[in-house]
Amino acid sequence: MLVEIKNKEMVKHLKKLAEEEGVDVNELVTDLLAFSMDHAIATLAMRRIEYALINEIIPSIKSAEVNIFAARNQITNMHADILEDPDRALAISEEAGKIGEEVAFGNNNNADDE
């Protein structure tokens, strides 16, 4: 394939660079184009990975995390229900609710702990 470079300044710089490197100018331009294409392909692949992470993988992980904590919350509540001491059952239930809320809504308020 024949590629014509019309910018005279660029041609001048390419010839000078090829001379400094001790290679033919066509070889230099071919190497530069190959590098540019490799970089473009790598950039496209990284964008696809970024899209998959942001739009598919992270939401799936977050959903699974919320589901795990919701199940743990329900199990803790069932455990609290079978306790004979209502105060202890209420304390466990409230704690499970706080954990579930932190995970589901990202609330990290520790006002009760202060």
C-alpha positions as CSV (number, residue, x, y, z in Angstrom):
1,M,0.0,0.0,0.0
2,L,1.2,3.4,-0.8
3,V,0.8,6.2,1.7
4,E,1.5,9.8,0.7
5,I,2.4,12.4,3.3
6,K,1.7,15.9,2.0
7,N,2.9,17.8,5.0
8,K,6.4,18.9,3.9
9,E,7.6,19.6,7.5
10,M,6.6,16.1,8.6
11,V,8.4,14.5,5.6
12,K,11.5,16.5,6.5
13,H,11.4,15.3,10.2
14,L,10.7,11.7,9.2
15,K,13.6,11.7,6.8
16,K,15.9,13.2,9.5
17,L,14.7,10.7,12.1
18,A,15.2,7.8,9.7
19,E,18.7,9.0,8.9
20,E,19.5,9.2,12.7
21,E,18.1,5.7,13.3
22,G,19.9,4.3,10.2
23,V,16.8,2.9,8.6
24,D,14.9,3.6,5.4
25,V,12.2,6.2,5.8
26,N,9.5,3.8,4.6
27,E,10.5,1.3,7.2
28,L,10.4,4.0,9.9
29,V,6.9,5.1,8.8
30,T,5.7,1.5,8.7
31,D,7.0,1.0,12.2
32,L,5.3,4.2,13.4
33,L,2.0,3.2,11.8
34,A,2.2,-0.3,13.4
35,F,2.9,1.2,16.8
36,S,0.0,3.6,16.3
37,M,-2.4,0.8,15.4
38,D,-1.3,-1.4,18.3
39,H,-1.9,1.6,20.6
40,A,-5.3,2.2,19.1
41,I,-6.3,-1.4,19.5
42,A,-5.1,-1.5,23.1
43,T,-7.0,1.7,23.9
44,L,-10.2,0.2,22.5
45,A,-9.7,-2.9,24.5
46,M,-9.2,-0.9,27.7
47,R,-12.4,1.1,27.0
48,R,-14.3,-2.2,26.5
49,I,-12.9,-3.5,29.8
50,E,-13.8,-0.2,31.5
51,Y,-17.4,-0.4,30.2
52,A,-17.8,-4.0,31.4
53,L,-16.4,-3.1,34.8
54,I,-18.6,0.0,35.3
55,N,-21.8,-1.2,33.7
56,E,-21.8,-5.0,34.3
57,I,-19.3,-6.4,36.7
58,I,-19.4,-3.9,39.6
59,P,-23.2,-3.6,39.6
60,S,-23.4,-7.4,39.7
61,I,-21.0,-7.6,42.6
62,K,-22.8,-4.9,44.4
63,S,-26.2,-6.7,43.9
64,A,-24.7,-9.9,45.1
65,E,-23.2,-8.2,48.2
66,V,-26.6,-6.6,49.0
67,N,-28.3,-9.9,48.6
68,I,-25.9,-11.6,50.9
69,F,-26.3,-9.0,53.6
70,A,-30.1,-9.1,53.2
71,A,-30.0,-12.9,53.7
72,R,-27.7,-12.5,56.7
73,N,-30.1,-9.8,58.0
74,Q,-33.1,-12.2,57.7
75,I,-31.2,-15.0,59.4
76,T,-30.2,-12.7,62.2
77,N,-33.8,-11.6,62.6
78,M,-35.0,-15.2,62.7
79,H,-32.4,-15.9,65.3
80,A,-33.6,-12.9,67.3
81,D,-37.2,-14.1,67.1
82,I,-36.5,-17.4,68.8
83,L,-34.6,-15.8,71.7
84,E,-36.5,-15.8,74.9
85,D,-35.1,-12.4,76.0
86,P,-37.0,-9.7,74.0
87,D,-34.4,-7.0,74.8
88,R,-31.7,-9.2,73.3
89,A,-33.8,-10.0,70.3
90,L,-34.5,-6.3,69.7
91,A,-30.8,-5.4,70.0
92,I,-29.9,-8.1,67.4
93,S,-32.7,-7.1,65.1
94,E,-31.6,-3.4,65.2
95,E,-28.0,-4.3,64.6
96,A,-28.9,-6.4,61.6
97,G,-31.0,-3.6,60.3
98,K,-28.1,-1.2,60.6
99,I,-25.8,-3.5,58.7
100,G,-28.3,-4.1,55.9
101,E,-28.9,-0.3,55.6
102,E,-25.2,0.4,55.4
103,V,-24.7,-2.1,52.7
104,A,-27.8,-1.3,50.7
105,F,-27.7,2.5,50.9
106,G,-24.0,3.2,51.7
107,N,-24.9,4.9,55.0
108,N,-21.8,4.9,57.2
109,N,-23.1,7.1,60.0
110,N,-21.7,6.0,63.3
111,A,-23.6,8.6,65.3
112,D,-24.7,5.9,67.8
113,D,-21.1,4.8,68.3
114,E,-19.8,8.3,69.2
